[in-house]
């Protein structure tokens, strides 16, 4: 089959590789759509932390925001899965440690991550094999575009919930990229007064097309009382800034990752009685996210600027945008497009 393979930093191509078999407890999925995210770009550039911590190494096959249809199942898997449309969890815990037994497989020390960590092949390919226990069935109302948005939307749903806010509360979301916008959409659906902070006018302008009226560049941010602040950026100074901006007794939610350590004065955290929450994974919220997208709680499809074939993956990872791309931040890959 055809798959996108990273052989080293900046060195990625579509290659012929052996098609996976469905081992015991596994399912093979015919991939229909894959989202490209910042983690994939960091793997491509060689800057991703896992590469330097021994959790990932080249060659590797990325792609963890995916949906598709079950093509085959292995021993011990209910054959009713065959033919079903699905997406899958990225985080695959060992299943036996204390964290896994408590439902926290996404922080299992021995976890693999699809397309990211521990040599688990990703979905930028025609087929992918994953444990059947990681699958979530997709109802008809969740089309291919939405199906490949479940994973990032699950992260965003957790971030929105972690703010502890509701109708009438004012929330600042820093970083109007995919995760920030998805978080903002969920917050708005819950009745919050959502403000967006960004450094590039085009991304703020796109946010306004989604109906977000309160969009600010840093110098223009008004002195408002924010009941919660979500950091969905890669800026090392943002966590401290979020702590400055949040109201006493409020919440700071950290879902963005900087390339260097962020400094936060814990004294300010204490004196303001602020709760700080870190969000790593979509895993605990995937089922709720599928249901929310099926019910139309939010419609994130405008975030997808273009869908291209597998052969354009390297260009997308280099930061090139397809010629006909819209203004949204997300690019999707459909491995079937190259086949005509």
Helices and strands as residue ranges (DSSP letters): E 2-8, E 11-16, E 26-36, H 38-45, H 49-53, E 65-73, G 79-81, E 85-88, E 91-92, H 98-101, G 105-107, E 112-113, E 127-131, G 132-134, E 135-137, H 144-147, H 150-162, E 170-174, H 178-189, E 193-197, H 201-209, E 215-216, G 218-220, E 226-231, H 238-245, E 246-254, H 266-271, E 275-278, G 283-285, H 286-294, G 300-303, E 304-308, G 310-312, H 313-317, E 330-333, G 337-339
